[in-house]
Amino acid sequence: MDNETFTVSCPTCKKSVEWGEHSPYRPFCSKRCQLIELGEWADEEKRIPSNEDISDSDEWSEEPRH
Protein backbone atom coordinates (compact mmCIF):
# COMPACT_ATOMS: atom_id res chain seq x y z
CA MET A 1 0.00 0.00 0.00
CA ASP A 2 1.14 3.55 -0.71
CA ASN A 3 2.57 5.56 2.17
CA GLU A 4 1.28 8.64 0.41
CA THR A 5 -1.10 10.77 2.45
CA PHE A 6 -3.58 13.27 1.16
CA THR A 7 -5.86 15.86 2.65
CA VAL A 8 -9.46 16.83 2.09
CA SER A 9 -11.44 19.87 3.17
CA CYS A 10 -13.95 19.36 5.96
CA PRO A 11 -17.39 19.75 4.33
CA THR A 12 -18.59 21.88 7.26
CA CYS A 13 -15.76 24.26 8.19
CA LYS A 14 -13.36 23.72 5.25
CA LYS A 15 -10.45 22.92 7.60
CA SER A 16 -7.81 20.64 6.06
CA VAL A 17 -8.18 17.01 7.20
CA GLU A 18 -5.54 14.36 6.61
CA TRP A 19 -7.22 11.22 5.27
CA GLY A 20 -6.21 8.22 7.35
CA GLU A 21 -6.97 5.92 10.25
CA HIS A 22 -5.91 8.62 12.73
CA SER A 23 -8.80 10.83 11.49
CA PRO A 24 -11.86 8.91 12.74
CA TYR A 25 -14.41 11.52 11.57
CA ARG A 26 -13.08 11.88 8.03
CA PRO A 27 -14.03 13.66 5.86
CA PHE A 28 -14.99 15.85 8.82
CA CYS A 29 -12.35 17.37 11.06
CA SER A 30 -14.26 16.65 14.28
CA LYS A 31 -17.36 15.08 15.78
CA ARG A 32 -18.82 18.59 16.07
CA CYS A 33 -18.60 19.21 12.31
CA GLN A 34 -20.02 15.74 11.64
CA LEU A 35 -23.04 16.47 13.86
CA ILE A 36 -23.60 19.89 12.26
CA GLU A 37 -23.80 18.21 8.84
CA LEU A 38 -26.13 15.49 10.17
CA GLY A 39 -28.40 18.17 11.64
CA GLU A 40 -28.59 19.96 8.29
CA TRP A 41 -29.75 16.72 6.63
CA ALA A 42 -32.24 16.03 9.43
CA ASP A 43 -33.69 19.56 9.15
CA GLU A 44 -33.93 19.04 5.36
CA GLU A 45 -31.59 21.97 4.72
CA LYS A 46 -29.66 19.56 2.49
CA ARG A 47 -31.13 17.02 0.12
CA ILE A 48 -30.28 14.90 -2.89
CA PRO A 49 -31.86 16.38 -6.03
CA SER A 50 -34.48 14.27 -7.77
CA ASN A 51 -36.49 14.56 -10.96
CA GLU A 52 -39.51 12.97 -9.29
CA ASP A 53 -41.92 15.05 -7.27
CA ILE A 54 -42.88 12.81 -4.36
CA SER A 55 -44.55 14.35 -1.35
CA ASP A 56 -44.90 12.87 2.13
CA SER A 57 -48.60 12.28 1.44
CA ASP A 58 -47.97 10.06 -1.61
CA GLU A 59 -48.75 6.42 -0.96
CA TRP A 60 -45.94 3.92 -1.39
CA SER A 61 -46.79 0.56 -2.85
CA GLU A 62 -45.08 -2.51 -4.22
CA GLU A 63 -47.01 -2.08 -7.47
CA PRO A 64 -45.26 -0.07 -10.23
CA ARG A 65 -47.02 3.09 -11.40
CA HIS A 66 -48.32 3.22 -14.98
PyMOL Python script that loads the backbone (N, CA, C, O; Angstrom):
from pymol import cmd

cmd.read_pdbstr("""\
ATOM      1  N   MET A   1       0.847  -1.189   0.000  1.00  0.00           N
ATOM      2  CA  MET A   1       0.000   0.000   0.000  1.00  0.00           C
ATOM      3  C   MET A   1       0.879   1.234   0.000  1.00  0.00           C
ATOM      4  O   MET A   1       1.966   1.230   0.579  1.00  0.00           O
ATOM      5  N   ASP A   2       0.419   2.277  -0.640  1.00  0.00           N
ATOM      6  CA  ASP A   2       1.141   3.545  -0.706  1.00  0.00           C
ATOM      7  C   ASP A   2       1.263   4.197   0.662  1.00  0.00           C
ATOM      8  O   ASP A   2       0.319   4.162   1.451  1.00  0.00           O
ATOM      9  N   ASN A   3       2.395   4.782   0.945  1.00  0.00           N
ATOM     10  CA  ASN A   3       2.573   5.558   2.168  1.00  0.00           C
ATOM     11  C   ASN A   3       2.185   7.009   1.946  1.00  0.00           C
ATOM     12  O   ASN A   3       2.341   7.852   2.830  1.00  0.00           O
ATOM     13  N   GLU A   4       1.684   7.286   0.764  1.00  0.00           N
ATOM     14  CA  GLU A   4       1.280   8.638   0.409  1.00  0.00           C
ATOM     15  C   GLU A   4       0.054   9.051   1.210  1.00  0.00           C
ATOM     16  O   GLU A   4      -0.893   8.276   1.341  1.00  0.00           O
ATOM     17  N   THR A   5       0.067  10.259   1.743  1.00  0.00           N
ATOM     18  CA  THR A   5      -1.099  10.771   2.454  1.00  0.00           C
ATOM     19  C   THR A   5      -1.686  11.915   1.642  1.00  0.00           C
ATOM     20  O   THR A   5      -0.985  12.579   0.879  1.00  0.00           O
ATOM     21  N   PHE A   6      -2.957  12.129   1.816  1.00  0.00           N
ATOM     22  CA  PHE A   6      -3.585  13.266   1.160  1.00  0.00           C
ATOM     23  C   PHE A   6      -4.573  13.901   2.109  1.00  0.00           C
ATOM     24  O   PHE A   6      -4.986  13.298   3.100  1.00  0.00           O
ATOM     25  N   THR A   7      -4.944  15.121   1.796  1.00  0.00           N
ATOM     26  CA  THR A   7      -5.862  15.860   2.646  1.00  0.00           C
ATOM     27  C   THR A   7      -7.116  16.217   1.877  1.00  0.00           C
ATOM     28  O   THR A   7      -7.114  16.336   0.652  1.00  0.00           O
ATOM     29  N   VAL A   8      -8.182  16.383   2.631  1.00  0.00           N
ATOM     30  CA  VAL A   8      -9.457  16.826   2.086  1.00  0.00           C
ATOM     31  C   VAL A   8      -9.928  18.003   2.925  1.00  0.00           C
ATOM     32  O   VAL A   8      -9.442  18.208   4.038  1.00  0.00           O
ATOM     33  N   SER A   9     -10.851  18.761   2.412  1.00  0.00           N
ATOM     34  CA  SER A   9     -11.439  19.869   3.172  1.00  0.00           C
ATOM     35  C   SER A   9     -12.664  19.366   3.913  1.00  0.00           C
ATOM     36  O   SER A   9     -13.501  18.672   3.337  1.00  0.00           O
ATOM     37  N   CYS A  10     -12.771  19.711   5.176  1.00  0.00           N
ATOM     38  CA  CYS A  10     -13.947  19.360   5.964  1.00  0.00           C
ATOM     39  C   CYS A  10     -15.164  19.989   5.277  1.00  0.00           C
ATOM     40  O   CYS A  10     -15.150  21.186   4.989  1.00  0.00           O
ATOM     41  N   PRO A  11     -16.210  19.211   5.009  1.00  0.00           N
ATOM     42  CA  PRO A  11     -17.394  19.752   4.331  1.00  0.00           C
ATOM     43  C   PRO A  11     -18.095  20.863   5.120  1.00  0.00           C
ATOM     44  O   PRO A  11     -18.806  21.681   4.535  1.00  0.00           O
ATOM     45  N   THR A  12     -17.901  20.898   6.424  1.00  0.00           N
ATOM     46  CA  THR A  12     -18.591  21.876   7.261  1.00  0.00           C
ATOM     47  C   THR A  12     -17.795  23.162   7.417  1.00  0.00           C
ATOM     48  O   THR A  12     -18.304  24.247   7.134  1.00  0.00           O
ATOM     49  N   CYS A  13     -16.534  23.047   7.872  1.00  0.00           N
ATOM     50  CA  CYS A  13     -15.758  24.256   8.190  1.00  0.00           C
ATOM     51  C   CYS A  13     -14.619  24.523   7.217  1.00  0.00           C
ATOM     52  O   CYS A  13     -13.951  25.552   7.314  1.00  0.00           O
ATOM     53  N   LYS A  14     -14.393  23.615   6.288  1.00  0.00           N
ATOM     54  CA  LYS A  14     -13.359  23.719   5.249  1.00  0.00           C
ATOM     55  C   LYS A  14     -11.936  23.569   5.776  1.00  0.00           C
ATOM     56  O   LYS A  14     -10.982  23.809   5.035  1.00  0.00           O
ATOM     57  N   LYS A  15     -11.771  23.178   7.038  1.00  0.00           N
ATOM     58  CA  LYS A  15     -10.446  22.918   7.599  1.00  0.00           C
ATOM     59  C   LYS A  15      -9.825  21.725   6.886  1.00  0.00           C
ATOM     60  O   LYS A  15     -10.539  20.800   6.498  1.00  0.00           O
ATOM     61  N   SER A  16      -8.516  21.729   6.708  1.00  0.00           N
ATOM     62  CA  SER A  16      -7.811  20.638   6.065  1.00  0.00           C
ATOM     63  C   SER A  16      -7.768  19.420   6.985  1.00  0.00           C
ATOM     64  O   SER A  16      -7.410  19.528   8.158  1.00  0.00           O
ATOM     65  N   VAL A  17      -8.140  18.252   6.437  1.00  0.00           N
ATOM     66  CA  VAL A  17      -8.176  17.012   7.202  1.00  0.00           C
ATOM     67  C   VAL A  17      -7.308  15.990   6.486  1.00  0.00           C
ATOM     68  O   VAL A  17      -7.502  15.729   5.298  1.00  0.00           O
ATOM     69  N   GLU A  18      -6.350  15.409   7.202  1.00  0.00           N
ATOM     70  CA  GLU A  18      -5.536  14.360   6.612  1.00  0.00           C
ATOM     71  C   GLU A  18      -6.350  13.069   6.593  1.00  0.00           C
ATOM     72  O   GLU A  18      -6.893  12.657   7.619  1.00  0.00           O
ATOM     73  N   TRP A  19      -6.433  12.435   5.430  1.00  0.00           N
ATOM     74  CA  TRP A  19      -7.220  11.215   5.268  1.00  0.00           C
ATOM     75  C   TRP A  19      -6.406  10.036   5.782  1.00  0.00           C
ATOM     76  O   TRP A  19      -5.341   9.731   5.246  1.00  0.00           O
ATOM     77  N   GLY A  20      -6.904   9.378   6.815  1.00  0.00           N
ATOM     78  CA  GLY A  20      -6.208   8.217   7.347  1.00  0.00           C
ATOM     79  C   GLY A  20      -6.895   7.684   8.583  1.00  0.00           C
ATOM     80  O   GLY A  20      -7.862   8.267   9.072  1.00  0.00           O
ATOM     81  N   GLU A  21      -6.390   6.576   9.081  1.00  0.00           N
ATOM     82  CA  GLU A  21      -6.966   5.923  10.246  1.00  0.00           C
ATOM     83  C   GLU A  21      -6.965   6.818  11.485  1.00  0.00           C
ATOM     84  O   GLU A  21      -7.824   6.671  12.356  1.00  0.00           O
ATOM     85  N   HIS A  22      -6.014   7.737  11.569  1.00  0.00           N
ATOM     86  CA  HIS A  22      -5.913   8.619  12.729  1.00  0.00           C
ATOM     87  C   HIS A  22      -6.935   9.761  12.683  1.00  0.00           C
ATOM     88  O   HIS A  22      -6.988  10.580  13.601  1.00  0.00           O
ATOM     89  N   SER A  23      -7.743   9.820  11.622  1.00  0.00           N
ATOM     90  CA  SER A  23      -8.802  10.829  11.493  1.00  0.00           C
ATOM     91  C   SER A  23     -10.148  10.112  11.494  1.00  0.00           C
ATOM     92  O   SER A  23     -10.717   9.877  10.428  1.00  0.00           O
ATOM     93  N   PRO A  24     -10.665   9.761  12.663  1.00  0.00           N
ATOM     94  CA  PRO A  24     -11.857   8.910  12.736  1.00  0.00           C
ATOM     95  C   PRO A  24     -13.134   9.541  12.180  1.00  0.00           C
ATOM     96  O   PRO A  24     -14.079   8.818  11.866  1.00  0.00           O
ATOM     97  N   TYR A  25     -13.186  10.859  12.052  1.00  0.00           N
ATOM     98  CA  TYR A  25     -14.411  11.515  11.571  1.00  0.00           C
ATOM     99  C   TYR A  25     -14.318  11.921  10.108  1.00  0.00           C
ATOM    100  O   TYR A  25     -15.186  12.635   9.606  1.00  0.00           O
ATOM    101  N   ARG A  26     -13.269  11.472   9.420  1.00  0.00           N
ATOM    102  CA  ARG A  26     -13.079  11.882   8.030  1.00  0.00           C
ATOM    103  C   ARG A  26     -14.318  11.617   7.201  1.00  0.00           C
ATOM    104  O   ARG A  26     -14.919  10.556   7.368  1.00  0.00           O
ATOM    105  N   PRO A  27     -14.724  12.475   6.351  1.00  0.00           N
ATOM    106  CA  PRO A  27     -14.025  13.658   5.861  1.00  0.00           C
ATOM    107  C   PRO A  27     -14.164  14.885   6.765  1.00  0.00           C
ATOM    108  O   PRO A  27     -13.669  15.961   6.429  1.00  0.00           O
ATOM    109  N   PHE A  28     -14.826  14.730   7.893  1.00  0.00           N
ATOM    110  CA  PHE A  28     -14.992  15.845   8.819  1.00  0.00           C
ATOM    111  C   PHE A  28     -13.765  15.963   9.710  1.00  0.00           C
ATOM    112  O   PHE A  28     -13.062  14.980   9.946  1.00  0.00           O
ATOM    113  N   CYS A  29     -13.512  17.166  10.202  1.00  0.00           N
ATOM    114  CA  CYS A  29     -12.346  17.368  11.061  1.00  0.00           C
ATOM    115  C   CYS A  29     -12.635  16.974  12.501  1.00  0.00           C
ATOM    116  O   CYS A  29     -11.707  16.705  13.263  1.00  0.00           O
ATOM    117  N   SER A  30     -13.912  16.934  12.889  1.00  0.00           N
ATOM    118  CA  SER A  30     -14.259  16.648  14.276  1.00  0.00           C
ATOM    119  C   SER A  30     -15.679  16.092  14.365  1.00  0.00           C
ATOM    120  O   SER A  30     -16.446  16.144  13.403  1.00  0.00           O
ATOM    121  N   LYS A  31     -16.007  15.565  15.526  1.00  0.00           N
ATOM    122  CA  LYS A  31     -17.359  15.077  15.783  1.00  0.00           C
ATOM    123  C   LYS A  31     -18.356  16.231  15.670  1.00  0.00           C
ATOM    124  O   LYS A  31     -19.468  16.047  15.176  1.00  0.00           O
ATOM    125  N   ARG A  32     -17.959  17.407  16.124  1.00  0.00           N
ATOM    126  CA  ARG A  32     -18.824  18.590  16.070  1.00  0.00           C
ATOM    127  C   ARG A  32     -19.248  18.884  14.625  1.00  0.00           C
ATOM    128  O   ARG A  32     -20.433  19.069  14.350  1.00  0.00           O
ATOM    129  N   CYS A  33     -18.279  18.927  13.709  1.00  0.00           N
ATOM    130  CA  CYS A  33     -18.603  19.206  12.306  1.00  0.00           C
ATOM    131  C   CYS A  33     -19.461  18.097  11.710  1.00  0.00           C
ATOM    132  O   CYS A  33     -20.338  18.363  10.888  1.00  0.00           O
ATOM    133  N   GLN A  34     -19.213  16.861  12.119  1.00  0.00           N
ATOM    134  CA  GLN A  34     -20.017  15.738  11.644  1.00  0.00           C
ATOM    135  C   GLN A  34     -21.475  15.902  12.081  1.00  0.00           C
ATOM    136  O   GLN A  34     -22.393  15.671  11.294  1.00  0.00           O
ATOM    137  N   LEU A  35     -21.681  16.302  13.337  1.00  0.00           N
ATOM    138  CA  LEU A  35     -23.042  16.470  13.857  1.00  0.00           C
ATOM    139  C   LEU A  35     -23.750  17.668  13.242  1.00  0.00           C
ATOM    140  O   LEU A  35     -24.964  17.633  13.043  1.00  0.00           O
ATOM    141  N   ILE A  36     -23.006  18.727  12.940  1.00  0.00           N
ATOM    142  CA  ILE A  36     -23.598  19.886  12.260  1.00  0.00           C
ATOM    143  C   ILE A  36     -24.153  19.455  10.909  1.00  0.00           C
ATOM    144  O   ILE A  36     -25.279  19.805  10.556  1.00  0.00           O
ATOM    145  N   GLU A  37     -23.366  18.700  10.157  1.00  0.00           N
ATOM    146  CA  GLU A  37     -23.797  18.207   8.842  1.00  0.00           C
ATOM    147  C   GLU A  37     -25.021  17.300   8.978  1.00  0.00           C
ATOM    148  O   GLU A  37     -25.978  17.429   8.214  1.00  0.00           O
ATOM    149  N   LEU A  38     -24.994  16.389   9.942  1.00  0.00           N
ATOM    150  CA  LEU A  38     -26.133  15.491  10.173  1.00  0.00           C
ATOM    151  C   LEU A  38     -27.392  16.293  10.490  1.00  0.00           C
ATOM    152  O   LEU A  38     -28.474  15.970  10.001  1.00  0.00           O
ATOM    153  N   GLY A  39     -27.256  17.328  11.300  1.00  0.00           N
ATOM    154  CA  GLY A  39     -28.398  18.173  11.645  1.00  0.00           C
ATOM    155  C   GLY A  39     -28.979  18.875  10.434  1.00  0.00           C
ATOM    156  O   GLY A  39     -30.195  19.033  10.331  1.00  0.00           O
ATOM    157  N   GLU A  40     -28.111  19.303   9.504  1.00  0.00           N
ATOM    158  CA  GLU A  40     -28.595  19.959   8.286  1.00  0.00           C
ATOM    159  C   GLU A  40     -29.412  18.989   7.431  1.00  0.00           C
ATOM    160  O   GLU A  40     -30.419  19.379   6.840  1.00  0.00           O
ATOM    161  N   TRP A  41     -28.979  17.726   7.365  1.00  0.00           N
ATOM    162  CA  TRP A  41     -29.754  16.722   6.628  1.00  0.00           C
ATOM    163  C   TRP A  41     -31.073  16.447   7.340  1.00  0.00           C
ATOM    164  O   TRP A  41     -32.118  16.342   6.699  1.00  0.00           O
ATOM    165  N   ALA A  42     -31.023  16.330   8.663  1.00  0.00           N
ATOM    166  CA  ALA A  42     -32.236  16.033   9.434  1.00  0.00           C
ATOM    167  C   ALA A  42     -33.256  17.155   9.323  1.00  0.00           C
ATOM    168  O   ALA A  42     -34.459  16.896   9.281  1.00  0.00           O
ATOM    169  N   ASP A  43     -32.791  18.399   9.276  1.00  0.00           N
ATOM    170  CA  ASP A  43     -33.687  19.558   9.145  1.00  0.00           C
ATOM    171  C   ASP A  43     -34.090  19.819   7.698  1.00  0.00           C
ATOM    172  O   ASP A  43     -34.782  20.793   7.401  1.00  0.00           O
ATOM    173  N   GLU A  44     -33.647  18.932   6.796  1.00  0.00           N
ATOM    174  CA  GLU A  44     -33.925  19.035   5.361  1.00  0.00           C
ATOM    175  C   GLU A  44     -33.377  20.310   4.744  1.00  0.00           C
ATOM    176  O   GLU A  44     -33.913  20.806   3.752  1.00  0.00           O
ATOM    177  N   GLU A  45     -32.296  20.846   5.336  1.00  0.00           N
ATOM    178  CA  GLU A  45     -31.589  21.968   4.725  1.00  0.00           C
ATOM    179  C   GLU A  45     -30.763  21.474   3.544  1.00  0.00           C
ATOM    180  O   GLU A  45     -30.466  22.233   2.621  1.00  0.00           O
ATOM    181  N   LYS A  46     -30.397  20.198   3.582  1.00  0.00           N
ATOM    182  CA  LYS A  46     -29.662  19.564   2.491  1.00  0.00           C
ATOM    183  C   LYS A  46     -30.509  18.413   1.987  1.00  0.00           C
ATOM    184  O   LYS A  46     -31.244  17.785   2.749  1.00  0.00           O
ATOM    185  N   ARG A  47     -30.397  18.140   0.686  1.00  0.00           N
ATOM    186  CA  ARG A  47     -31.132  17.018   0.115  1.00  0.00           C
ATOM    187  C   ARG A  47     -30.473  16.601  -1.188  1.00  0.00           C
ATOM    188  O   ARG A  47     -29.701  17.358  -1.777  1.00  0.00           O
ATOM    189  N   ILE A  48     -30.782  15.410  -1.625  1.00  0.00           N
ATOM    190  CA  ILE A  48     -30.284  14.900  -2.894  1.00  0.00           C
ATOM    191  C   ILE A  48     -31.315  15.264  -3.949  1.00  0.00           C
ATOM    192  O   ILE A  48     -32.482  14.896  -3.816  1.00  0.00           O
ATOM    193  N   PRO A  49     -30.912  15.978  -4.994  1.00  0.00           N
ATOM    194  CA  PRO A  49     -31.861  16.377  -6.034  1.00  0.00           C
ATOM    195  C   PRO A  49     -32.491  15.166  -6.713  1.00  0.00           C
ATOM    196  O   PRO A  49     -31.862  14.121  -6.878  1.00  0.00           O
ATOM    197  N   SER A  50     -33.754  15.340  -7.101  1.00  0.00           N
ATOM    198  CA  SER A  50     -34.482  14.273  -7.773  1.00  0.00           C
ATOM    199  C   SER A  50     -35.363  14.875  -8.856  1.00  0.00           C
ATOM    200  O   SER A  50     -35.825  16.010  -8.737  1.00  0.00           O
ATOM    201  N   ASN A  51     -35.587  14.117  -9.895  1.00  0.00           N
ATOM    202  CA  ASN A  51     -36.491  14.560 -10.956  1.00  0.00           C
ATOM    203  C   ASN A  51     -37.942  14.262 -10.615  1.00  0.00           C
ATOM    204  O   ASN A  51     -38.855  14.862 -11.182  1.00  0.00           O
ATOM    205  N   GLU A  52     -38.154  13.331  -9.683  1.00  0.00           N
ATOM    206  CA  GLU A  52     -39.510  12.967  -9.292  1.00  0.00           C
ATOM    207  C   GLU A  52     -40.023  13.899  -8.207  1.00  0.00           C
ATOM    208  O   GLU A  52     -39.276  14.311  -7.319  1.00  0.00           O
ATOM    209  N   ASP A  53     -41.290  14.219  -8.289  1.00  0.00           N
ATOM    210  CA  ASP A  53     -41.921  15.050  -7.270  1.00  0.00           C
ATOM    211  C   ASP A  53     -42.769  14.145  -6.382  1.00  0.00           C
ATOM    212  O   ASP A  53     -43.926  13.862  -6.691  1.00  0.00           O
ATOM    213  N   ILE A  54     -42.182  13.698  -5.280  1.00  0.00           N
ATOM    214  CA  ILE A  54     -42.877  12.810  -4.359  1.00  0.00           C
ATOM    215  C   ILE A  54     -43.064  13.547  -3.048  1.00  0.00           C
ATOM    216  O   ILE A  54     -42.092  13.994  -2.440  1.00  0.00           O
ATOM    217  N   SER A  55     -44.293  13.677  -2.613  1.00  0.00           N
ATOM    218  CA  SER A  55     -44.547  14.347  -1.346  1.00  0.00           C
ATOM    219  C   SER A  55     -44.730  13.306  -0.243  1.00  0.00           C
ATOM    220  O   SER A  55     -44.880  12.115  -0.515  1.00  0.00           O
ATOM    221  N   ASP A  56     -44.716  13.772   0.995  1.00  0.00           N
ATOM    222  CA  ASP A  56     -44.904  12.872   2.131  1.00  0.00           C
ATOM    223  C   ASP A  56     -46.276  12.212   2.107  1.00  0.00           C
ATOM    224  O   ASP A  56     -46.449  11.143   2.692  1.00  0.00           O
ATOM    225  N   SER A  57     -47.253  12.820   1.447  1.00  0.00           N
ATOM    226  CA  SER A  57     -48.604  12.284   1.439  1.00  0.00           C
ATOM    227  C   SER A  57     -48.811  11.218   0.361  1.00  0.00           C
ATOM    228  O   SER A  57     -49.827  10.523   0.367  1.00  0.00           O
ATOM    229  N   ASP A  58     -47.847  11.084  -0.575  1.00  0.00           N
ATOM    230  CA  ASP A  58     -47.975  10.056  -1.606  1.00  0.00           C
ATOM    231  C   ASP A  58     -47.911   8.673  -0.974  1.00  0.00           C
ATOM    232  O   ASP A  58     -47.125   8.427  -0.060  1.00  0.00           O
ATOM    233  N   GLU A  59     -48.748   7.781  -1.476  1.00  0.00           N
ATOM    234  CA  GLU A  59     -48.751   6.421  -0.960  1.00  0.00           C
ATOM    235  C   GLU A  59     -47.649   5.624  -1.643  1.00  0.00           C
ATOM    236  O   GLU A  59     -47.424   5.753  -2.846  1.00  0.00           O
ATOM    237  N   TRP A  60     -46.972   4.808  -0.863  1.00  0.00           N
ATOM    238  CA  TRP A  60     -45.941   3.918  -1.389  1.00  0.00           C
ATOM    239  C   TRP A  60     -46.565   2.539  -1.550  1.00  0.00           C
ATOM    240  O   TRP A  60     -47.311   2.076  -0.687  1.00  0.00           O
ATOM    241  N   SER A  61     -46.258   1.906  -2.641  1.00  0.00           N
ATOM    242  CA  SER A  61     -46.786   0.563  -2.853  1.00  0.00           C
ATOM    243  C   SER A  61     -45.738  -0.288  -3.563  1.00  0.00           C
ATOM    244  O   SER A  61     -44.765   0.222  -4.118  1.00  0.00           O
ATOM    245  N   GLU A  62     -45.962  -1.576  -3.529  1.00  0.00           N
ATOM    246  CA  GLU A  62     -45.080  -2.507  -4.224  1.00  0.00           C
ATOM    247  C   GLU A  62     -45.383  -2.528  -5.713  1.00  0.00           C
ATOM    248  O   GLU A  62     -44.556  -2.959  -6.516  1.00  0.00           O
ATOM    249  N   GLU A  63     -46.565  -2.064  -6.079  1.00  0.00           N
ATOM    250  CA  GLU A  63     -47.007  -2.077  -7.472  1.00  0.00           C
ATOM    251  C   GLU A  63     -46.359  -0.921  -8.232  1.00  0.00           C
ATOM    252  O   GLU A  63     -46.340   0.202  -7.729  1.00  0.00           O
ATOM    253  N   PRO A  64     -45.825  -1.170  -9.438  1.00  0.00           N
ATOM    254  CA  PRO A  64     -45.265  -0.074 -10.229  1.00  0.00           C
ATOM    255  C   PRO A  64     -46.370   0.846 -10.752  1.00  0.00           C
ATOM    256  O   PRO A  64     -47.478   0.402 -11.055  1.00  0.00           O
ATOM    257  N   ARG A  65     -46.046   2.124 -10.851  1.00  0.00           N
ATOM    258  CA  ARG A  65     -47.016   3.086 -11.397  1.00  0.00           C
ATOM    259  C   ARG A  65     -47.012   3.007 -12.921  1.00  0.00           C
ATOM    260  O   ARG A  65     -45.976   2.766 -13.540  1.00  0.00           O
ATOM    261  N   HIS A  66     -48.192   3.215 -13.515  1.00  0.00           N
ATOM    262  CA  HIS A  66     -48.318   3.224 -14.981  1.00  0.00           C
ATOM    263  C   HIS A  66     -48.791   4.547 -15.445  1.00  0.00           C
ATOM    264  O   HIS A  66     -48.960   4.756 -16.646  1.00  0.00           O
TER     265      HIS A  66
END
""", "prot")
cmd.dss("prot")
cmd.show_as("cartoon", "prot")
cmd.util.cbc("prot")
cmd.orient("prot")
